Amino acid sequence: MSSLAAHGVTLELPAGWDGRIAERPGGLAVAHAATFPLPAQDGDFALGTTQKLPAGGVVVVLVEYERALADTPLFAAHGPPASLAAADFSPVTLLRRVAGQSGLQRFFTSAGRAFCLYVVVGSSRPGDALAAQASAVASTLRVSY
């Protein structure tokens, strides 16, 4: 495991994963993690990375929104999801649909901050193994004010 920590966000990555935490305009955090090397540059939701997602690959993205949105209806859930299951993923939730991929989006508030967790897997019917990989990373997410 390797630890990433920046901008009040901490994430643990299994061996072989690549990741980074950066700051978006307005001092908001964005984190990208993947089972393969990340490109040097990408958008907030890692659309460039997901376009190159191999079969069996996983991309985990965390995007922070304005703090004024914390605890509003969209961000009413408190804390990141405790676990992710294969049934949580669907091609319909992808920001940009790519054949053979599925994704999920979860909006939540943590430490008074509003976030979206966006996960894409390289399978249109993700099995338990891909969901478990994504869940293993997402479950390590920690946010401080």
C-alpha positions, 0 to 999 in steps of 0.5 A: 500500500502507498499513501496519498495525502494532499489538500485535506484528502487521504487515500491508500493505494494497493501495490500496482496502482497509480494515483495523485491528488491535486487542487482544482480552481477555488482550492478544491481537491480532485483525486485520481487513482487507477490500476494502470499508469495515469496520463500526465494531464487529465480533466477533473473526471479523468475522461482521458484516463477512462478512454484508455481503460483496459478490460479489467481496469479500475479508475477511482475519481474524487471531485470536490465541489463548493463547500456551500453545497455540503449537506444539500440534498444531492450531497446529503449522504455523510461520508464516502460509501462504506463499500461498493458492489458489482450491482452498483455499477451501470453503463448508464452512469458513465459521464461518457459512454464507452463500450465495455465499461460501467461506472457509478457516482456517489455524492456525499458530504465529509468534514463539511465538504461536498464530493462526488466519488466517480468510479469506472471499471473496464467491464460492462458487467463488473464482477465482484473482483472489480467492485472489490478493487474499487471498494478497497480504494474508496474505503480508505478515503479520509477527508479533513476540514 
